[in-house]
Amino acid sequence: MNDSLVIARRNLIRMSRIPEMILFGLIQPVMFVILFTYVFGGSMSVGGSTDPDVYKNFLMAGIFAQTVTFATAGAGAGIADDMHKGLIDRFRSLPMARGAVLTGRTLADLVQTALTLLVLAIVALIIGWRPGYEAPTNFGKVMAGFALLLLLGYAFTWIGALIGLSVRTPEAATSGGLIWLFPVTFISNAFVDSSNLPGWLQPVAEWNPFSATVQACRKLFGDPGLSPSDAWPMQYPVWASLIYSVLIVAIFRTLSVRKYRRANG
């Protein structure tokens, strides 16, 4: 744990010295909020209503989840950059825990994701998102929703870590980190009700780990648009989100550490 915290501190210092990394990471989700809210909001139907305010409150859980998962690409690119420069080889020559380099990197990315999520939540409140819009909620449930989002983001950064260790350049890591994210985030209940998808796509969206977290956040935030599906992840989204995220961390951390031990810089 001490080795991991040292590496996390190193990455946080590096981020603070390259402020454009944080700035660009903040701009993209804000653009998504504005785009979907004001361009598509009036034409989207949620529960039979095309009221822009309803869609605005429906949308935010999806945007929050998309934001934390898109941090995957940055995690993969950062690790690939360290590999390309030979820094990983230097770390491996030191008397330190083998998993500490990757754990420290993912912890630093988690801190950056939390900062991005905080700014995005403030923007959402400014444009009219209100927890409890559809059903009563409280501060504890809202915080629990954000905790699930951060856990999902942390889980997905381990996927990014494996991608970063498997490619030769940061550019390839960025591309590889985004290609699979688009179908995961859009074939889901994030931006439209999954019941509006073609019949063969609905089970894919309903059993998508991303959809489980979005559904859980809507339930905890009291947002409109809860999926009426009978699929288990949609009926018990909080448990499904926790189980999915823990399994992803367990599987991809194991694979990443194993890859780290064999990877060549």
N, C-alpha and C positions, 0 to 999 in steps of 0.2 A: 504493500500500500504506500509506503514511504517513497519508493522508487517511482510509482505511478504519479504521485502528487508532484514530485520534482519535475517529471516530464510534462505534466499538465501546466505547471508554472512556466516552464520554458515556452510552451506553445501560446499561453496567454500573453506573455511578454512580447512574443513575436507578432501576435495579432494587434497588440496595442501600438506597435511600431509601424504597422501597415494599416492605417485607419480606413483606407479605401476598401479593404476586405470586409470590414464591418458595415461600412456605408452602403456598398452595393448589395450586401445581404439584407439590409433593411428596406432598400428601395423596391426590390422585386415584389415582395408580398404586399406592400402598400399599393403598388400598381395593379396587382390582381384584385385587391379589394375594390378599388375604384372602378376598374374595368367591368367586373361582374356585377357590381351593385348598380352602377349608373348606365351601363350600356345594355346589359341583359336583364336587369332586375324587373322591368315592367312587362317583359314577355314570358317570364317563367311562372309556371303554375305550381303552387305548393298546397296540397290538400284541397285542390279546386279553386284556390284563390290566386289571383295575379296581382295582388297588392304588393307594391315594391317594398314596403316595410316588412311584410311577412317573409319575402324572399331574402331580404337583407339579414334578418335574424336567423333564417334557415342556413344561409350561406356561410356564416362566420365560423362555425365548427369545422366545415370543410376547408376553409382557407387556413385556419390555424393548423390543421393536420397536414395540409400540403406544405406549409412553411417548414414545419419541423422535419418532414421527410426529405425535402429538397436539400437539407444540410448534408445529406449523404454524399452528394457530388463533391462538395467542398472537402469533406473528410477524405474521400478517396484521392482527390487531386493533391492534398497536402502530404499524404503518405507516399504517393508516387513521386512527388517532388523530392522528398527526403531520400527515397531510394535512388533516384536519378543522380543526386548530388553525392551519394556515398555516405550520407549521415547515418543511415540505418546500420551500415557495416561498422561504423565507429561505435554506435550504441551496443552492438552485439559483442564487441571486443571488451566491453566493460563488465565488471562483476556486479550484475544487476539482474533482477527477475526478468525472464524472457517475455512475459506478457505485459511488462510495465510500460514499454514504449507505446504499444497500441492502446492500453487502458488510459494512459495519460493523455494521449491524443484525443480519444473519444470523450474523456471528461472535459477537456478544454473546449471541444466542439459543443458539448452540452451547455456550458456556460454561455457561449456565444448564441446558441439557439434560445436559451432562456431570455437573454437580452432582446433578441429579435422578437420573441413572442410578447414580451412586455410592451415594446413599442407598438406592435401590431394591435394589441388589445386596447391601448390608448386611442389609436386611430379608429378602431371599430366603435368605441364608445362615442367618439366625436361625430361619426357619420350616422349614428342612431342605433347601434346594436345595444340591446338591453337584456341582460340575464333575467330570466323569469317572465319573458314576453308571453309565453304560451302556458307555462305551468309554474307553480311556486318553487322557488329554490332558496338557497342561503349561501353565505360566504364560504362555508366549509365545502359544500358541493361544487361551487365554482372552482375553488382551489384544487379539489380532487380531479376535476376535469382537466385543468392545466397540468397537474401531475401526470395524468395518463398521457397527455400529449408529449410531455418531455420524455417519458419512458419510451413511447413509440419512436420519438426522434433518436434517442440513445440507441435503441435496438437497431434502427436502420443505419446508424453510423458504422456499426460493425459490418454490415453488408458493404458499405463504402470502403471500409478498411480492407476487406478481402479483395475487392476490385482493385484498389490502389496497389496492393501487393502482387497482383496478377498481371499487371500491364507494365509497359516499359516507359511511358511518358505521362506527365500530368495531364496533357491534352486528351490522351486516350482514356485516362481515369475519369475526367469530366464527362466525356461523351458516354462512356460506359455506365457512369453513375446516373445519367439522365434518361437514357434510352428505355430502361425498364421501369423507371418511375412514372412516366407518362401514362402507360396503360394501367398501372396500379392505382394512380390517383384519379384517373378519369373514368375507369370502369368501376365505379363505386357509387355510393350515395352522397358524395361530397357536394356536387353541384346540381344534381337532379335527383328526384325520387327514384330509387332503383326499380320501382314497379313500372316506371315508364320506359325502361330498357326493353329490347327484344327478349322474348321468352328464354332463349338459350343463354343470354348474357346475365339474366337476373341471378341465377345461383352463383355465378362467378363473383358478381358484385357483393352479394349477401355474405359469402364466406371469405371475402377479402379482409385480411387483418386491418387494413386501412379503414374499411367501412365500419368495422366493429368499434374502432376508436371514435370515429365521427358520430356514430349512433350513441355511444356512451356519453360523449360530450354534450350532444343535444339533450340527452336525458338529464344530465347533471346541471346544465346551464338553464334548463327550462325553455329551450328553443323549440320552434315549430318544426314539423316535417319528420317526426319519428317514423321510421319505416314500419309498416304494418305486417311485414313478412313473418312467417312462422319459422324461418330458419333460426337455429339455436343462437348464433352470434347476434342476431337482431333482437331476440327475446331477452337475452342476458348479456347485453353489450359490455358492461363494466367487467364482468368476469372474463368474457371473451377477449377483451382488449388486454387485460393483465396476462392471461395465459399466452396469447399470441406473442406479446412483447418479450416475455421471459423466455419462451422457446426460441425466438429469433436470437436473443442475446446468447443463450446457451450454445446454440448450434454454430452461429457465425463467429463467436469469440473463439471457440475451439478450433474451427477451421482456419481462422486468421492467425492465431498463435502458431499453429502447425505450419502454415505457409510462411510465416515470418522466420521460423527457424531454418527453412530451406531456401528462402529467396536470395537471389544474387542482386546486389546493387548495380 
